[in-house]
Structure formats: C-alpha cells, structure tokens
C-alpha cells in the first residue's frame, strides 16, 4: 500500500513543479503594467562575466507605467542600457546619468493578442508536463502489480487518485491562464 502512495506523491510533486514553472513564466510576460520580473532575463556584462541585472542594480516600480533601475556603480549605466536594448524586453531605456527609466508603453491590440497567445502556449506546455507526470505514475503503478505484488484493486484506486490530482492541477492551470489573459486584455 505504501508503494502506491509513493508513486502518487511523486506525480503530485512533478505536477506542483509544473504549476510553479508556469506561474514564473507568466510573470515574465509583460501585461501593460510595470513589473520588475520582466527584467529577470536581462544579463549585464560585469567584470568580464554576464550577471543578472538584479545583481548590479536595484529595480523599483514607482507607478504602474514606470520601472526605475538604479545601478550600484555609476559606470554600469551604459552596460545596463546596452543589455536592456539587446534583450527581448522591447522597451527603450531612458538614462539621466544617475538612473535608467523604462516607460511601459500601452499595449496595442495586436501585441495583446500575441502575449495572450504566448501565455496560452506556456499553459499548454505546463498541461503537457502534468499529463506526462500522470502517465509516468500510472505506468509505474501498473508495473508495481507485477514487480511488487500490489493488488490490482489497490492499483486502480491509486490510479483514480492520480487522475483526481491531475484534474485539480489542470483546473489550476486554466485558472492561471484565464487570470493572465484577463490581465493582458484589460486596457
């Protein structure tokens, strides 16, 4: 009995990781509001190596349409500016010598649709990994009948439990996607 529980628990952990990953990916998608997470992927050249922007500057959002980046060392302003321009952020930085200001432009209808589509793809990727976790757990459970002499009815109960967990996580993905889509499409 304990053997089937370990398969169910492993599947649930994999599914939870998929949800966490989706949450992280959706946070990186710009939705018209200033969010420091859109800069997480930006790497700055610092003493011969690429480091995350957050390691060389403080990032603040004083209002919903502005991100302010304050470098910890003044000479880094040019490097930070170059890194932002070369990244996929898609916003031109403004530099006053002390801080770098990113004005978040309002999204066009076409850009909103692109971002919603990107969010949908991220959600689909998460669903695929959840389905894979379910499939792996069910295969392991079916194998346990032969190898660990687990009774067939116990295996079927565990399979049903895995399916229930799967359905719960798929619903969570749909909720996350719907919330992100609403955030993107709200003007």
N, C-alpha and C positions, 0 to 999 in steps of 0.2 A: 504493500500500500504506500509506503513511504517513497518507493521508487517512482511511482506515477506522479506524486506530488512534486518531486524534484524537476520532472520534465515540464510540468505546468508552470512551476515557479520560474524556470529558465526562460520559457516562452514569454511569460509576463514581463520579465526584466528586459528582454530584447524589444518587446513592444513599447515599453516605457522609454527606452533609449530612442526609439524611432520618433516618439512624440516630442521628447526633449530636443532632438535634432531639428524636427520640423519647426518647433517654436523658435529656435535660434535662427533658422533660415528665413522665416517670415519676418523676424525682427530686422533683418538686413535689407528688406525690400522697402524702399522709400515710398511713403504714402502721403506726401504733401506736407507732413509735419516734421519739424526738426527733431531728429533722433540721433544721438551720438553713435548708436550702433551701426549706422550706415558707413561709418569710417573705420570699422573694425578690420576690414580687409586691406586698408592702406598701410603700406610699409615704407619707411623713410630710411635713406642711407645715413648711417650714423657710425662714425669711426670705422669705416670700411665694411660694415655689415648692414643688412636690412633688418630693421626692428619695427614692431607695431607702433603706429602713431601715438597711441596712448602711453607708450613708454618714454616719449620725449616731449610731451606737451600735455597740458590739461585741456579737456574738451567740455564746454558748457553750452547750455541752450537757454539764453536769457528770455527768449519768447518762442512762439510756435513756428516762426519763419526764419530763425537765425541760429547758426552754430558758431561759437567763437572758440578758436584754438589759440591757446597761449603757450608758445614754446618755452621750455625751461632754459634754453640757451638761445640768445638773440640770433647768432649766425645760422641757426637751423631754419629760419623763416623761409629762405629760398628753397632749401631741400624739401620742406614740408609742402610748400606750394607746388613744386615740381611733382612730388609724389601724388598729390591730390589730382593734378591735371592728368597724370598718366594712369590714374585708377579708373574704375568703372562707375565712380560716383556720379559723374556727369554734371558737376557744378563747378563753375569757375570761381576760384578763391579771390578775395579782395584782401590786400595786405597794406596796413598803415605803418609798417616798421616795428610795431610792438606786438600786434595780434593779427591773426588771419580770420576773416569773417566769411562765412558761407551763407549766402542768402538762398533759402529754399524757394525756388520758383513754384508758382502754382502749376499743377499738372494739367497737360492738355488731355482732351478726351481720348485721343489715340494712345498716349502714354499710359493713361489709367487702364485702358484695355490690355496693353502689353503687360503691365505689372500684375493685373488680375490673372492673366494667362500664366505668367511666371509663378504666381502663388499657387495656381491650380496644379502646375507641374510638380512643384515641391510637395503638395499634398498627395498627389498620385504616387510619387516616389516613396513617401512615408507609408502609404497604404500597401505598396508592394512589399516593403520590408516587414510590415506587420503580417501580411499573408505568408511570407516566407518563414517567419518565426512560427506561425501556426502549423504550416506544412511540416517543418522540421520536428516540432513537438509531436505531431500525430504520427509521423514515421517512426520516431523513437519509441512512442507508446506501442505501436503495432509490433515493433521488434522485441519489446520487453515481454510480450506474450510468449515468444519462442525462447528468448535467452534467459529471462529472469523468472519464468513460470508465473507470470502475473495472470490472474483470472481474467477471462475475456470481458465479463460484465464490469469489472473494476476499470479495465482499459477503456471501455465505452463511456463510463462515467467521466473519466479523466478527459477523454476526447470532447465530451459535451462541455466540460468546464473550460477547456482551451477555446472552444468555439464561442462560449459566452464572453470570455475575456477579449477575444478577437473582436467581437461585435461592439463591445464597450469602447475599445480603442479606435475602431473605425469611426464610431459616432463622435468621439473626441476630435479626430482629425477633421471631420466635416464641420464641427463647431469652430475650430481654429480657423479653417479656411473661410467660412462664412463671415467670421468677425473681421478677418483681414480684408476680404473682398469689400465688405461694407466700409471699412476704413479707407480703402483706396478709392472707391467710387463716390464717397461723400465729398462734395465740393466745398 
